[in-house]
């Protein structure tokens, strides 16, 4: 079945440094790739997404890149801050009956050290 | 965020008992989803619904039953709870086509003893 691999499972960076999280998907028909952030004890919330017709998307300190040929996409966070500490989930999806069912990666716990 | 709620927030039940987790959204979103979150597995889709009276299986549907008689409610029932169903359950909703974003509820932490 469809699968999304996410690496690393944990990541520690110094405040101000950059963080990169990588995901690989198996379903070549996937065409929508969201990233969710989940703070401790909270619900997942969308932080950025990208569609398959775009190679890169930026929103202030976060960016996502997509390589359809290699079937992988990455989240880049620059100038990390303590409030960036959370678990980040990638997902891959394609339209099924008018909606997008997500296949999530297993998550990356990011710790930003002050 | 207040638009999608889950109840109860915490539940302890015994093996073999039936338990129902409730999900309610006020946005009139067409699509609703149930996920379970377990360490090392991320979020896995249990069931989803495209509209009232339309439901379909996700990745891990065994042992679960859903219904959707009204657009705003999407209850998840564990017919005979097992310890392996101890998890955090998230409900989510999204609007058809306008946005692919799924909005998550606050979650229900279920412990099966």
Interface residues (C-beta under 8 A of the other chain):
Chain A: X1 X6 X32 X34 X42 X43 X44 X45 X46 X49 X89 X93 X97 X98 X99 X100 X101 X102 X103 X104 X105 X106 X107
Chain B: X1 X30 X31 X33 X35 X40 X41 X42 X43 X44 X45 X48 X50 X56 X58 X59 X90 X94 X96 X97 X100 X101 X102 X104 X105 X106 X107
